[in-house]
Amino acid sequence: MRAIRHLFDLSSVKRHFPPATLDAIQHAIVASEHRHLGEIVFAVESSLPFAEVLRSRSARERAHGAFARLRVWNTEHNTGVLVYLLLADHAIEIVADRGIAAKVDEAQWQPICALMQKHFSAGDYERGAIAGIDAIGELLIRHFPANGERDPDELPDRPVLL
């Protein structure tokens, strides 16, 4: 069944994430990043290439690949966070750089993924994405507050469609 979902790519990125939704997500990331020293990258992939499905590549593995490919790890404070969606699998993965992982336990990301999934299941992708970004921002504010420091914008704020 998974192969069919990926092969026929029935979950269109453009349908769930039209330009206005991408704009709203970008604005949420910009607003969040003004309050902490983290960098948030939001990436959406509709489906996997069929060879990846045949290799049984998981959404988590794919998220780690995107984390490296998008250079989310390459920030001054090691405070990059990737939110990765794989629509065909209904998967949400959050991958944090080592600076964040040292302070934020992996289990703390699960309620954020569940919050996003709740909105996505109801068809409200914009609200789900923004709720997730806001929740990630609150965690980053707790552990990496801006404290008036000027934090350069090191990674793109515009959601990435893979």
Backbone as CSV, one residue per row, in Angstrom:
resi,resn,N_x,N_y,N_z,CA_x,CA_y,CA_z,C_x,C_y,C_z
1,MET,0.824,-1.198,0.000,0.000,0.000,0.000,0.870,1.266,0.000
2,ARG,1.960,1.242,0.790,2.850,2.407,0.843,3.393,2.717,-0.546
3,ALA,3.790,1.695,-1.271,4.348,1.891,-2.610,3.331,2.572,-3.525
4,ILE,2.081,2.192,-3.418,1.040,2.790,-4.258,0.865,4.268,-3.918
5,ARG,0.858,4.599,-2.605,0.719,6.005,-2.206,1.852,6.855,-2.766
6,HIS,3.052,6.317,-2.744,4.204,7.077,-3.230,4.247,7.093,-4.756
7,LEU,3.915,5.984,-5.364,3.971,5.890,-6.822,2.967,6.832,-7.486
8,PHE,1.761,6.890,-6.950,0.726,7.715,-7.565,0.636,9.112,-6.970
9,ASP,1.361,9.357,-5.898,1.490,10.703,-5.319,0.150,11.427,-5.241
10,LEU,-0.755,10.865,-4.466,-2.107,11.413,-4.362,-2.210,12.624,-3.430
11,SER,-1.150,12.904,-2.683,-1.200,14.023,-1.725,-0.384,15.193,-2.262
12,SER,-1.014,16.012,-3.019,-0.354,17.115,-3.689,0.118,18.190,-2.707
13,VAL,1.397,18.523,-2.798,1.958,19.584,-1.967,1.267,20.904,-2.280
14,LYS,1.058,21.184,-3.536,0.472,22.473,-3.931,-0.969,22.616,-3.445
15,ARG,-1.671,21.509,-3.339,-3.050,21.565,-2.849,-3.066,21.889,-1.357
16,HIS,-2.179,21.266,-0.595,-2.139,21.470,0.853,-1.344,22.710,1.260
17,PHE,-0.408,23.109,0.411,0.468,24.243,0.728,0.520,25.222,-0.441
18,PRO,-0.611,25.918,-0.702,-0.619,26.927,-1.771,0.257,28.117,-1.368
19,PRO,0.530,29.019,-2.293,1.400,30.161,-1.986,1.005,30.955,-0.743
20,ALA,-0.272,31.165,-0.517,-0.694,31.931,0.666,-0.326,31.201,1.956
21,THR,-0.426,29.885,1.958,-0.052,29.097,3.133,1.459,29.142,3.334
22,LEU,2.219,29.043,2.256,3.678,29.149,2.346,4.081,30.519,2.905
23,ASP,3.374,31.570,2.463,3.638,32.921,2.986,3.373,32.975,4.493
24,ALA,2.258,32.408,4.928,1.897,32.443,6.356,2.924,31.665,7.187
25,ILE,3.386,30.536,6.681,4.394,29.748,7.394,5.699,30.537,7.475
26,GLN,6.079,31.162,6.379,7.299,31.975,6.372,7.212,33.088,7.412
27,HIS,6.081,33.774,7.476,5.906,34.859,8.446,5.978,34.328,9.875
28,ALA,5.419,33.143,10.111,5.475,32.548,11.450,6.916,32.216,11.833
29,ILE,7.691,31.722,10.890,9.097,31.409,11.166,9.874,32.683,11.476
30,VAL,9.677,33.711,10.670,10.368,34.991,10.896,10.023,35.534,12.283
31,ALA,8.742,35.550,12.626,8.319,36.072,13.934,8.918,35.250,15.068
32,SER,8.938,33.943,14.905,9.495,33.067,15.936,10.983,33.313,16.120
33,GLU,11.712,33.403,15.027,13.170,33.535,15.098,13.631,34.859,15.693
34,HIS,12.753,35.846,15.757,13.101,37.115,16.413,13.152,36.959,17.931
35,ARG,12.596,35.862,18.440,12.476,35.683,19.882,13.469,34.685,20.472
36,HIS,14.258,34.023,19.627,15.215,33.027,20.119,16.414,32.948,19.185
37,LEU,17.405,32.163,19.565,18.626,32.033,18.760,18.590,30.831,17.816
38,GLY,17.447,30.210,17.681,17.311,29.052,16.800,17.009,29.449,15.371
39,GLU,17.153,28.472,14.493,16.815,28.616,13.070,15.863,27.486,12.719
40,ILE,14.686,27.820,12.228,13.676,26.812,11.886,13.580,26.701,10.369
41,VAL,13.647,25.474,9.893,13.452,25.189,8.469,12.251,24.259,8.363
42,PHE,11.323,24.589,7.476,10.110,23.804,7.267,10.187,23.213,5.864
43,ALA,10.199,21.891,5.774,10.335,21.227,4.471,9.203,20.232,4.271
44,VAL,8.668,20.213,3.050,7.559,19.324,2.714,7.937,18.519,1.481
45,GLU,7.709,17.226,1.588,7.922,16.331,0.453,6.631,15.554,0.238
46,SER,6.163,15.550,-0.986,4.908,14.887,-1.292,5.047,13.373,-1.168
47,SER,6.056,12.836,-1.840,6.271,11.387,-1.824,7.746,11.103,-2.058
48,LEU,8.135,9.878,-1.782,9.518,9.467,-2.001,9.716,8.991,-3.425
49,PRO,10.926,9.146,-3.934,11.232,8.483,-5.208,11.034,6.973,-5.018
50,PHE,10.588,6.304,-6.057,10.215,4.896,-5.920,11.374,4.031,-5.428
51,ALA,12.596,4.360,-5.830,13.754,3.584,-5.358,13.884,3.662,-3.841
52,GLU,13.552,4.807,-3.266,13.599,4.964,-1.812,12.513,4.133,-1.133
53,VAL,11.369,4.021,-1.760,10.287,3.195,-1.224,10.715,1.731,-1.253
54,LEU,11.321,1.312,-2.353,11.779,-0.073,-2.461,12.839,-0.400,-1.415
55,ARG,13.642,0.576,-1.037,14.656,0.389,0.017,14.049,0.493,1.415
56,SER,12.749,0.707,1.489,12.036,0.871,2.762,12.580,2.041,3.570
57,ARG,12.941,3.094,2.879,13.447,4.290,3.552,12.330,4.880,4.406
58,SER,12.610,5.128,5.665,11.609,5.692,6.572,11.575,7.213,6.435
59,ALA,10.492,7.786,6.905,10.378,9.252,6.913,11.473,9.849,7.792
60,ARG,11.812,9.182,8.880,12.858,9.676,9.784,14.204,9.702,9.068
61,GLU,14.519,8.654,8.329,15.774,8.614,7.570,15.786,9.719,6.517
62,ARG,14.672,9.882,5.863,14.576,10.924,4.835,14.729,12.318,5.461
63,ALA,14.166,12.503,6.650,14.295,13.785,7.352,15.756,14.060,7.687
64,HIS,16.477,13.049,8.129,17.899,13.238,8.426,18.680,13.608,7.168
65,GLY,18.307,13.007,6.046,18.941,13.368,4.775,18.643,14.810,4.393
66,ALA,17.408,15.227,4.585,17.030,16.620,4.283,17.738,17.581,5.229
67,PHE,17.881,17.199,6.489,18.588,18.007,7.479,20.001,18.310,6.994
68,ALA,20.669,17.283,6.474,22.032,17.471,5.951,22.018,18.259,4.643
69,ARG,21.159,17.877,3.729,21.102,18.502,2.397,20.757,19.996,2.479
70,LEU,19.871,20.344,3.400,19.463,21.741,3.560,20.388,22.509,4.506
71,ARG,21.397,21.838,5.017,22.433,22.421,5.881,21.862,23.042,7.152
72,VAL,20.853,22.393,7.699,20.241,22.874,8.928,21.240,22.778,10.082
73,TRP,22.176,21.890,9.981,23.223,21.705,11.000,24.257,22.825,10.996
74,ASN,24.261,23.638,9.980,25.347,24.598,9.766,24.986,25.992,10.284
75,THR,24.706,26.098,11.585,24.425,27.404,12.179,25.455,27.696,13.265
76,GLU,25.642,28.960,13.533,26.663,29.396,14.487,26.507,28.759,15.865
77,HIS,25.286,28.659,16.357,25.040,28.143,17.702,24.597,26.678,17.700
78,ASN,24.646,26.019,16.537,24.158,24.634,16.402,22.710,24.516,16.873
79,THR,21.903,25.484,16.457,20.514,25.559,16.904,19.527,25.520,15.741
80,GLY,19.824,24.700,14.762,18.898,24.516,13.656,17.877,23.434,13.981
81,VAL,16.644,23.651,13.524,15.571,22.677,13.692,14.901,22.494,12.335
82,LEU,14.761,21.240,11.937,14.043,20.931,10.699,12.696,20.322,11.047
83,VAL,11.641,20.882,10.456,10.318,20.262,10.483,10.144,19.665,9.096
84,TYR,10.027,18.346,9.055,9.947,17.631,7.774,8.609,16.910,7.696
85,LEU,7.885,17.146,6.606,6.623,16.459,6.358,6.771,15.568,5.138
86,LEU,6.343,14.330,5.268,6.274,13.415,4.127,4.793,13.085,3.959
87,LEU,4.154,13.790,3.046,2.700,13.729,2.920,2.181,12.335,2.600
88,ALA,2.833,11.605,1.721,2.340,10.284,1.333,2.272,9.332,2.527
89,ASP,3.145,9.518,3.513,3.150,8.671,4.709,2.428,9.319,5.890
90,HIS,1.908,10.524,5.707,1.296,11.278,6.811,2.291,11.387,7.970
91,ALA,3.548,11.616,7.638,4.626,11.626,8.628,5.116,13.046,8.894
92,ILE,5.365,13.304,10.159,5.944,14.567,10.601,7.167,14.206,11.425
93,GLU,8.305,14.753,11.057,9.549,14.508,11.784,10.174,15.844,12.142
94,ILE,10.696,15.927,13.348,11.442,17.101,13.771,12.854,16.640,14.097
95,VAL,13.826,17.272,13.447,15.233,16.936,13.658,15.923,18.198,14.157
96,ALA,16.599,18.073,15.286,17.271,19.228,15.893,18.781,19.030,15.888
97,ASP,19.486,20.124,15.718,20.944,20.103,15.748,21.430,19.801,17.161
98,ARG,22.710,19.495,17.261,23.288,19.037,18.528,23.185,20.056,19.657
99,GLY,23.220,21.331,19.362,23.078,22.338,20.413,21.715,22.260,21.081
100,ILE,20.696,22.039,20.297,19.341,21.907,20.826,19.153,20.540,21.465
101,ALA,19.643,19.501,20.794,19.480,18.138,21.310,20.111,17.975,22.693
102,ALA,21.123,18.780,23.007,21.753,18.711,24.321,20.823,19.235,25.420
103,LYS,19.832,20.034,25.050,18.938,20.638,26.047,17.486,20.203,25.915
104,VAL,17.097,19.747,24.735,15.706,19.370,24.493,15.665,17.877,24.180
105,ASP,15.020,17.135,25.048,14.897,15.691,24.871,14.038,15.377,23.643
106,GLU,14.388,14.311,22.971,13.658,13.882,21.764,12.153,13.749,22.029
107,ALA,11.793,13.303,23.219,10.381,13.104,23.556,9.592,14.420,23.557
108,GLN,10.262,15.545,23.728,9.560,16.832,23.749,9.038,17.241,22.376
109,TRP,9.544,16.624,21.324,9.075,16.951,19.983,7.766,16.227,19.658
110,GLN,7.508,15.106,20.323,6.334,14.296,19.979,5.000,15.024,20.159
111,PRO,4.797,15.750,21.259,3.516,16.483,21.371,3.352,17.547,20.278
112,ILE,4.451,18.105,19.826,4.381,19.109,18.754,3.955,18.425,17.456
113,CYS,4.529,17.264,17.184,4.121,16.505,15.986,2.645,16.119,16.076
114,ALA,2.200,15.701,17.260,0.793,15.319,17.448,-0.136,16.512,17.244
115,LEU,0.270,17.671,17.732,-0.522,18.890,17.537,-0.660,19.205,16.046
116,MET,0.443,19.130,15.336,0.393,19.398,13.903,-0.488,18.373,13.197
117,GLN,-0.318,17.101,13.554,-1.091,16.026,12.915,-2.582,16.206,13.135
118,LYS,-2.963,16.683,14.308,-4.381,16.919,14.602,-4.968,17.912,13.599
119,HIS,-4.263,18.999,13.349,-4.744,19.995,12.384,-4.695,19.456,10.956
120,PHE,-3.615,18.749,10.623,-3.488,18.205,9.270,-4.612,17.207,8.986
121,SER,-4.939,16.379,9.974,-6.009,15.389,9.793,-7.353,16.058,9.523
122,ALA,-7.520,17.254,10.056,-8.747,18.018,9.821,-8.675,18.818,8.520
123,GLY,-7.557,18.696,7.800,-7.406,19.391,6.529,-6.877,20.807,6.648
124,ASP,-6.493,21.231,7.846,-6.018,22.595,8.043,-4.485,22.600,8.161
125,TYR,-3.843,22.556,7.014,-2.378,22.469,6.968,-1.715,23.769,7.415
126,GLU,-2.304,24.882,7.089,-1.722,26.156,7.511,-1.738,26.282,9.034
127,ARG,-2.871,26.036,9.635,-2.972,26.143,11.088,-2.053,25.128,11.773
128,GLY,-1.963,23.923,11.239,-1.097,22.901,11.816,0.370,23.283,11.755
129,ALA,0.785,23.800,10.608,2.185,24.213,10.450,2.524,25.357,11.400
130,ILE,1.645,26.334,11.472,1.908,27.498,12.330,1.869,27.101,13.805
131,ALA,0.953,26.228,14.186,0.909,25.751,15.570,2.212,25.034,15.922
132,GLY,2.716,24.228,14.999,3.984,23.540,15.230,5.152,24.501,15.356
133,ILE,5.203,25.474,14.477,6.280,26.474,14.534,6.215,27.261,15.844
134,ASP,5.007,27.639,16.247,4.853,28.373,17.506,5.312,27.533,18.695
135,ALA,4.969,26.260,18.707,5.357,25.378,19.813,6.875,25.158,19.831
136,ILE,7.467,24.987,18.664,8.927,24.862,18.582,9.566,26.149,19.087
137,GLY,9.019,27.273,18.680,9.527,28.563,19.126,9.513,28.688,20.644
138,GLU,8.446,28.227,21.281,8.363,28.304,22.745,9.462,27.471,23.402
139,LEU,9.736,26.296,22.859,10.835,25.481,23.394,12.175,26.186,23.209
140,LEU,12.373,26.778,22.048,13.636,27.464,21.780,13.787,28.716,22.637
141,ILE,12.700,29.423,22.881,12.757,30.598,23.745,13.181,30.182,25.159
142,ARG,12.669,29.059,25.619,12.996,28.571,26.955,14.487,28.244,27.083
143,HIS,15.066,27.662,26.048,16.449,27.197,26.123,17.464,28.107,25.430
144,PHE,17.012,28.888,24.446,17.905,29.743,23.661,17.266,31.109,23.415
145,PRO,16.919,31.837,24.470,16.255,33.131,24.274,17.167,34.128,23.557
146,ALA,16.559,35.032,22.831,17.324,36.037,22.089,18.066,36.971,23.045
147,ASN,17.492,37.313,24.174,18.139,38.185,25.166,18.739,39.446,24.553
148,GLY,18.094,39.978,23.546,18.578,41.197,22.915,19.745,41.000,21.968
149,GLU,20.259,39.778,21.876,21.360,39.515,20.941,20.837,39.585,19.514
150,ARG,21.693,40.057,18.645,21.336,40.057,17.225,21.721,38.699,16.661
151,ASP,20.738,37.986,16.184,20.963,36.649,15.645,20.810,36.719,14.128
152,PRO,21.881,36.468,13.389,21.750,36.527,11.928,20.807,35.443,11.415
153,ASP,20.086,35.761,10.364,19.181,34.794,9.749,20.045,33.900,8.849
154,GLU,20.397,32.730,9.343,21.364,31.877,8.667,20.746,30.894,7.679
155,LEU,19.468,30.587,7.840,18.813,29.614,6.969,17.546,30.233,6.393
156,PRO,17.111,29.749,5.248,15.916,30.335,4.612,14.667,30.162,5.483
157,ASP,13.860,31.193,5.518,12.615,31.153,6.278,11.453,30.616,5.419
158,ARG,11.596,30.687,4.129,10.552,30.207,3.209,10.501,28.684,3.269
159,PRO,9.320,28.103,3.414,9.236,26.638,3.397,9.838,26.069,2.116
160,VAL,10.466,24.923,2.278,11.152,24.254,1.159,10.259,23.111,0.687
161,LEU,9.957,23.093,-0.597,9.201,21.987,-1.187,10.190,21.067,-1.880
162,LEU,10.308,19.867,-1.344,11.286,18.913,-1.884,10.685,18.052,-2.970
